[in-house]
Amino acid sequence: MQLLEERIRRDGNIKPGNVLKVDSFLNHQMDVELFNEMGKEFRRLFPSEKINKILTIEASGIGIACSAAQYFHVPVVFAKKSQSINLDGEQYVTRIESFTHKRIYDVIVSKKYLGKDDHVLIIDDFLANGCAVLGLIDLIKNAGAHVEGVGIAIEKGFQKGGSLLRDQGIRVESLAIVERMNDETGEIVFRH
C-alpha cells in the first residue's frame, strides 16, 4: 500500500534491535484517515462474505481493526493481555511473547465473543516473529472457529513471522512489507 509506505518513509524511525518506531501515526498517536484507507484495503484484500468477526490484540491493533470493521460490518473482538474484574465467565487463554516488549503475556478472550460459528479475520499492526498472531490463531482454534486470514499493517519481511504463517497455509496480507532497514542510515526498503 503506497500510502502507508510513504508514511513509514516520512515519519518512521529505525531504532537498534530491528525496531521500527511508527508511534507518530500508527501505535501511539493514530492517523484515523490513514487507518480508514487501510480498512478499505483490508476489505478489498479479504472480500469473503463469511467473515463475521475481526480479532486483534490490545492495544495497538484495536484502532486498525475498528477501521477495517466498518467495511466488513462486523464486530471487533480484542484479546486482553491481563485479567480484570470486567472479564467474567469462561475464557479462552493462550500465552504469547511480545517482540517489542520482550515479555510473555497471558492473552484472554471471553467465550461469549468467540465460538464455533465464527469466521475470523485477524488484524494487527505489526508482524515480526509471529508470536502474537499464532497466539490469536490458538484462541480461534480453541473456540472451534475458522481463521479466514491475517491482515497486517506492517510486516518485517526479514523476520520469520510471515514465512512461518504462510508455510502453515494461512493467508497473510500485509499492507507494507519491510524487506530491510538500517538504523545507521535510516534506509527502509520495501518488498513489492
Number of C-alpha atoms within 10 A of each C-alpha: 15 9 12 18 18 12 14 21 15 9 12 19 19 18 14 9 8 17 15 21 16 19 14 14 17 24 18 12 10 16 14 14 10 16 21 20 16 23 25 17 17 27 16 12 15 19 10 13 8 13 19 18 22 27 30 28 24 16 15 17 21 22 24 28 30 22 21 26 24 15 15 22 12 15 16 24 21 23 23 19 19 11 12 8 5 6 13 11 8 10 17 18 21 20 18 19 16 15 17 12 8 8 9 13 18 15 23 22 25 18 16 11 15 23 18 12 11 20 22 25 25 26 32 25 22 25 25 21 22 21 17 24 26 17 22 26 23 17 25 23 16 16 19 15 17 18 21 21 21 26 32 25 23 24 28 24 20 16 17 14 21 25 16 14 17 13 10 8 10 16 16 20 21 24 21 23 23 21 15 15 20 15 15 9 8 13 12 18 14 15 11 8
